[in-house]
Amino acid sequence: MPDLFLSLLYRLGQLAYWYCVDFMVNLADLTGTSYPEANTWVLLLCIPGLLSLLLLVRLWQRHHLRYLRRRVAAKMTTE
């Protein structure tokens, strides 16, 4: 049983890897760049930029939610 699970997990890893490679090759063809250049753009610029943007959105949401909670609490105490 564990051998079957490990072989399925290995196969899933292979499929994910080849899907990503195929995606990057197609992206390089569409943009007219080379495979290493497309990898550089996606892995070193786009993904960290997207993660930074998501972090900033999360921090803004946290700040705004605290503001709204304080506002509601203040409104409840005055009534």
Phi and psi in radians as a Rosetta constraint file:
Dihedral C 1 N 2 CA 2 C 2 CIRCULARHARMONIC -1.080 0.35
Dihedral N 2 CA 2 C 2 N 3 CIRCULARHARMONIC -0.580 0.35
Dihedral C 2 N 3 CA 3 C 3 CIRCULARHARMONIC -1.127 0.35
Dihedral N 3 CA 3 C 3 N 4 CIRCULARHARMONIC -0.665 0.35
Dihedral C 3 N 4 CA 4 C 4 CIRCULARHARMONIC -1.133 0.35
Dihedral N 4 CA 4 C 4 N 5 CIRCULARHARMONIC -0.775 0.35
Dihedral C 4 N 5 CA 5 C 5 CIRCULARHARMONIC -1.084 0.35
Dihedral N 5 CA 5 C 5 N 6 CIRCULARHARMONIC -0.788 0.35
Dihedral C 5 N 6 CA 6 C 6 CIRCULARHARMONIC -1.143 0.35
Dihedral N 6 CA 6 C 6 N 7 CIRCULARHARMONIC -0.669 0.35
Dihedral C 6 N 7 CA 7 C 7 CIRCULARHARMONIC -1.197 0.35
Dihedral N 7 CA 7 C 7 N 8 CIRCULARHARMONIC -0.640 0.35
Dihedral C 7 N 8 CA 8 C 8 CIRCULARHARMONIC -1.172 0.35
Dihedral N 8 CA 8 C 8 N 9 CIRCULARHARMONIC -0.701 0.35
Dihedral C 8 N 9 CA 9 C 9 CIRCULARHARMONIC -1.131 0.35
Dihedral N 9 CA 9 C 9 N 10 CIRCULARHARMONIC -0.720 0.35
Dihedral C 9 N 10 CA 10 C 10 CIRCULARHARMONIC -1.090 0.35
Dihedral N 10 CA 10 C 10 N 11 CIRCULARHARMONIC -0.771 0.35
Dihedral C 10 N 11 CA 11 C 11 CIRCULARHARMONIC -1.118 0.35
Dihedral N 11 CA 11 C 11 N 12 CIRCULARHARMONIC -0.698 0.35
Dihedral C 11 N 12 CA 12 C 12 CIRCULARHARMONIC -1.100 0.35
Dihedral N 12 CA 12 C 12 N 13 CIRCULARHARMONIC -0.713 0.35
Dihedral C 12 N 13 CA 13 C 13 CIRCULARHARMONIC -1.082 0.35
Dihedral N 13 CA 13 C 13 N 14 CIRCULARHARMONIC -0.735 0.35
Dihedral C 13 N 14 CA 14 C 14 CIRCULARHARMONIC -1.092 0.35
Dihedral N 14 CA 14 C 14 N 15 CIRCULARHARMONIC -0.792 0.35
Dihedral C 14 N 15 CA 15 C 15 CIRCULARHARMONIC -1.091 0.35
Dihedral N 15 CA 15 C 15 N 16 CIRCULARHARMONIC -0.732 0.35
Dihedral C 15 N 16 CA 16 C 16 CIRCULARHARMONIC -1.110 0.35
Dihedral N 16 CA 16 C 16 N 17 CIRCULARHARMONIC -0.741 0.35
Dihedral C 16 N 17 CA 17 C 17 CIRCULARHARMONIC -1.083 0.35
Dihedral N 17 CA 17 C 17 N 18 CIRCULARHARMONIC -0.853 0.35
Dihedral C 17 N 18 CA 18 C 18 CIRCULARHARMONIC -1.218 0.35
Dihedral N 18 CA 18 C 18 N 19 CIRCULARHARMONIC -0.543 0.35
Dihedral C 18 N 19 CA 19 C 19 CIRCULARHARMONIC -1.120 0.35
Dihedral N 19 CA 19 C 19 N 20 CIRCULARHARMONIC -0.777 0.35
Dihedral C 19 N 20 CA 20 C 20 CIRCULARHARMONIC -1.129 0.35
Dihedral N 20 CA 20 C 20 N 21 CIRCULARHARMONIC -0.725 0.35
Dihedral C 20 N 21 CA 21 C 21 CIRCULARHARMONIC -1.106 0.35
Dihedral N 21 CA 21 C 21 N 22 CIRCULARHARMONIC -0.770 0.35
Dihedral C 21 N 22 CA 22 C 22 CIRCULARHARMONIC -1.084 0.35
Dihedral N 22 CA 22 C 22 N 23 CIRCULARHARMONIC -0.729 0.35
Dihedral C 22 N 23 CA 23 C 23 CIRCULARHARMONIC -1.049 0.35
Dihedral N 23 CA 23 C 23 N 24 CIRCULARHARMONIC -0.786 0.35
Dihedral C 23 N 24 CA 24 C 24 CIRCULARHARMONIC -1.180 0.35
Dihedral N 24 CA 24 C 24 N 25 CIRCULARHARMONIC -0.655 0.35
Dihedral C 24 N 25 CA 25 C 25 CIRCULARHARMONIC -1.110 0.35
Dihedral N 25 CA 25 C 25 N 26 CIRCULARHARMONIC -0.787 0.35
Dihedral C 25 N 26 CA 26 C 26 CIRCULARHARMONIC -1.134 0.35
Dihedral N 26 CA 26 C 26 N 27 CIRCULARHARMONIC -0.674 0.35
Dihedral C 26 N 27 CA 27 C 27 CIRCULARHARMONIC -1.109 0.35
Dihedral N 27 CA 27 C 27 N 28 CIRCULARHARMONIC -0.719 0.35
Dihedral C 27 N 28 CA 28 C 28 CIRCULARHARMONIC -1.112 0.35
Dihedral N 28 CA 28 C 28 N 29 CIRCULARHARMONIC -0.712 0.35
Dihedral C 28 N 29 CA 29 C 29 CIRCULARHARMONIC -1.128 0.35
Dihedral N 29 CA 29 C 29 N 30 CIRCULARHARMONIC -0.739 0.35
Dihedral C 29 N 30 CA 30 C 30 CIRCULARHARMONIC -1.152 0.35
Dihedral N 30 CA 30 C 30 N 31 CIRCULARHARMONIC -0.639 0.35
Dihedral C 30 N 31 CA 31 C 31 CIRCULARHARMONIC -1.589 0.35
Dihedral N 31 CA 31 C 31 N 32 CIRCULARHARMONIC -0.114 0.35
Dihedral C 31 N 32 CA 32 C 32 CIRCULARHARMONIC 1.284 0.35
Dihedral N 32 CA 32 C 32 N 33 CIRCULARHARMONIC 0.476 0.35
Dihedral C 32 N 33 CA 33 C 33 CIRCULARHARMONIC -2.011 0.35
Dihedral N 33 CA 33 C 33 N 34 CIRCULARHARMONIC 3.100 0.35
Dihedral C 33 N 34 CA 34 C 34 CIRCULARHARMONIC -1.541 0.35
Dihedral N 34 CA 34 C 34 N 35 CIRCULARHARMONIC 2.891 0.35
Dihedral C 34 N 35 CA 35 C 35 CIRCULARHARMONIC -1.049 0.35
Dihedral N 35 CA 35 C 35 N 36 CIRCULARHARMONIC -0.824 0.35
Dihedral C 35 N 36 CA 36 C 36 CIRCULARHARMONIC -1.110 0.35
Dihedral N 36 CA 36 C 36 N 37 CIRCULARHARMONIC -0.613 0.35
Dihedral C 36 N 37 CA 37 C 37 CIRCULARHARMONIC -1.186 0.35
Dihedral N 37 CA 37 C 37 N 38 CIRCULARHARMONIC -0.715 0.35
Dihedral C 37 N 38 CA 38 C 38 CIRCULARHARMONIC -1.110 0.35
Dihedral N 38 CA 38 C 38 N 39 CIRCULARHARMONIC -0.700 0.35
Dihedral C 38 N 39 CA 39 C 39 CIRCULARHARMONIC -1.055 0.35
Dihedral N 39 CA 39 C 39 N 40 CIRCULARHARMONIC -0.744 0.35
Dihedral C 39 N 40 CA 40 C 40 CIRCULARHARMONIC -1.078 0.35
Dihedral N 40 CA 40 C 40 N 41 CIRCULARHARMONIC -0.820 0.35
Dihedral C 40 N 41 CA 41 C 41 CIRCULARHARMONIC -1.066 0.35
Dihedral N 41 CA 41 C 41 N 42 CIRCULARHARMONIC -0.794 0.35
Dihedral C 41 N 42 CA 42 C 42 CIRCULARHARMONIC -1.312 0.35
Dihedral N 42 CA 42 C 42 N 43 CIRCULARHARMONIC -0.890 0.35
Dihedral C 42 N 43 CA 43 C 43 CIRCULARHARMONIC -1.388 0.35
Dihedral N 43 CA 43 C 43 N 44 CIRCULARHARMONIC -0.499 0.35
Dihedral C 43 N 44 CA 44 C 44 CIRCULARHARMONIC -1.822 0.35
Dihedral N 44 CA 44 C 44 N 45 CIRCULARHARMONIC -0.326 0.35
Dihedral C 44 N 45 CA 45 C 45 CIRCULARHARMONIC -2.064 0.35
Dihedral N 45 CA 45 C 45 N 46 CIRCULARHARMONIC -0.903 0.35
Dihedral C 45 N 46 CA 46 C 46 CIRCULARHARMONIC -1.229 0.35
Dihedral N 46 CA 46 C 46 N 47 CIRCULARHARMONIC -0.857 0.35
Dihedral C 46 N 47 CA 47 C 47 CIRCULARHARMONIC -1.153 0.35
Dihedral N 47 CA 47 C 47 N 48 CIRCULARHARMONIC -0.832 0.35
Dihedral C 47 N 48 CA 48 C 48 CIRCULARHARMONIC -1.102 0.35
Dihedral N 48 CA 48 C 48 N 49 CIRCULARHARMONIC -0.613 0.35
Dihedral C 48 N 49 CA 49 C 49 CIRCULARHARMONIC -1.129 0.35
Dihedral N 49 CA 49 C 49 N 50 CIRCULARHARMONIC -0.750 0.35
Dihedral C 49 N 50 CA 50 C 50 CIRCULARHARMONIC -1.132 0.35
Dihedral N 50 CA 50 C 50 N 51 CIRCULARHARMONIC -0.737 0.35
Dihedral C 50 N 51 CA 51 C 51 CIRCULARHARMONIC -1.127 0.35
Dihedral N 51 CA 51 C 51 N 52 CIRCULARHARMONIC -0.669 0.35
Dihedral C 51 N 52 CA 52 C 52 CIRCULARHARMONIC -1.135 0.35
Dihedral N 52 CA 52 C 52 N 53 CIRCULARHARMONIC -0.737 0.35
Dihedral C 52 N 53 CA 53 C 53 CIRCULARHARMONIC -1.076 0.35
Dihedral N 53 CA 53 C 53 N 54 CIRCULARHARMONIC -0.774 0.35
Dihedral C 53 N 54 CA 54 C 54 CIRCULARHARMONIC -1.099 0.35
Dihedral N 54 CA 54 C 54 N 55 CIRCULARHARMONIC -0.664 0.35
Dihedral C 54 N 55 CA 55 C 55 CIRCULARHARMONIC -1.129 0.35
Dihedral N 55 CA 55 C 55 N 56 CIRCULARHARMONIC -0.748 0.35
Dihedral C 55 N 56 CA 56 C 56 CIRCULARHARMONIC -1.120 0.35
Dihedral N 56 CA 56 C 56 N 57 CIRCULARHARMONIC -0.695 0.35
Dihedral C 56 N 57 CA 57 C 57 CIRCULARHARMONIC -1.097 0.35
Dihedral N 57 CA 57 C 57 N 58 CIRCULARHARMONIC -0.749 0.35
Dihedral C 57 N 58 CA 58 C 58 CIRCULARHARMONIC -1.093 0.35
Dihedral N 58 CA 58 C 58 N 59 CIRCULARHARMONIC -0.743 0.35
Dihedral C 58 N 59 CA 59 C 59 CIRCULARHARMONIC -1.147 0.35
Dihedral N 59 CA 59 C 59 N 60 CIRCULARHARMONIC -0.699 0.35
Dihedral C 59 N 60 CA 60 C 60 CIRCULARHARMONIC -1.119 0.35
Dihedral N 60 CA 60 C 60 N 61 CIRCULARHARMONIC -0.738 0.35
Dihedral C 60 N 61 CA 61 C 61 CIRCULARHARMONIC -1.075 0.35
Dihedral N 61 CA 61 C 61 N 62 CIRCULARHARMONIC -0.739 0.35
Dihedral C 61 N 62 CA 62 C 62 CIRCULARHARMONIC -1.064 0.35
Dihedral N 62 CA 62 C 62 N 63 CIRCULARHARMONIC -0.792 0.35
Dihedral C 62 N 63 CA 63 C 63 CIRCULARHARMONIC -1.092 0.35
Dihedral N 63 CA 63 C 63 N 64 CIRCULARHARMONIC -0.803 0.35
Dihedral C 63 N 64 CA 64 C 64 CIRCULARHARMONIC -1.159 0.35
Dihedral N 64 CA 64 C 64 N 65 CIRCULARHARMONIC -0.677 0.35
Dihedral C 64 N 65 CA 65 C 65 CIRCULARHARMONIC -1.133 0.35
Dihedral N 65 CA 65 C 65 N 66 CIRCULARHARMONIC -0.727 0.35
Dihedral C 65 N 66 CA 66 C 66 CIRCULARHARMONIC -1.088 0.35
Dihedral N 66 CA 66 C 66 N 67 CIRCULARHARMONIC -0.706 0.35
Dihedral C 66 N 67 CA 67 C 67 CIRCULARHARMONIC -1.070 0.35
Dihedral N 67 CA 67 C 67 N 68 CIRCULARHARMONIC -0.798 0.35
Dihedral C 67 N 68 CA 68 C 68 CIRCULARHARMONIC -1.156 0.35
Dihedral N 68 CA 68 C 68 N 69 CIRCULARHARMONIC -0.686 0.35
Dihedral C 68 N 69 CA 69 C 69 CIRCULARHARMONIC -1.108 0.35
Dihedral N 69 CA 69 C 69 N 70 CIRCULARHARMONIC -0.742 0.35
Dihedral C 69 N 70 CA 70 C 70 CIRCULARHARMONIC -1.105 0.35
Dihedral N 70 CA 70 C 70 N 71 CIRCULARHARMONIC -0.700 0.35
Dihedral C 70 N 71 CA 71 C 71 CIRCULARHARMONIC -1.124 0.35
Dihedral N 71 CA 71 C 71 N 72 CIRCULARHARMONIC -0.762 0.35
Dihedral C 71 N 72 CA 72 C 72 CIRCULARHARMONIC -1.161 0.35
Dihedral N 72 CA 72 C 72 N 73 CIRCULARHARMONIC -0.719 0.35
Dihedral C 72 N 73 CA 73 C 73 CIRCULARHARMONIC -1.112 0.35
Dihedral N 73 CA 73 C 73 N 74 CIRCULARHARMONIC -0.710 0.35
Dihedral C 73 N 74 CA 74 C 74 CIRCULARHARMONIC -1.159 0.35
Dihedral N 74 CA 74 C 74 N 75 CIRCULARHARMONIC -0.655 0.35
Dihedral C 74 N 75 CA 75 C 75 CIRCULARHARMONIC -1.193 0.35
Dihedral N 75 CA 75 C 75 N 76 CIRCULARHARMONIC -0.639 0.35
Dihedral C 75 N 76 CA 76 C 76 CIRCULARHARMONIC -1.218 0.35
Dihedral N 76 CA 76 C 76 N 77 CIRCULARHARMONIC -0.581 0.35
Dihedral C 76 N 77 CA 77 C 77 CIRCULARHARMONIC -1.343 0.35
Dihedral N 77 CA 77 C 77 N 78 CIRCULARHARMONIC -0.461 0.35
Dihedral C 77 N 78 CA 78 C 78 CIRCULARHARMONIC -1.416 0.35
Dihedral N 78 CA 78 C 78 N 79 CIRCULARHARMONIC -0.327 0.35
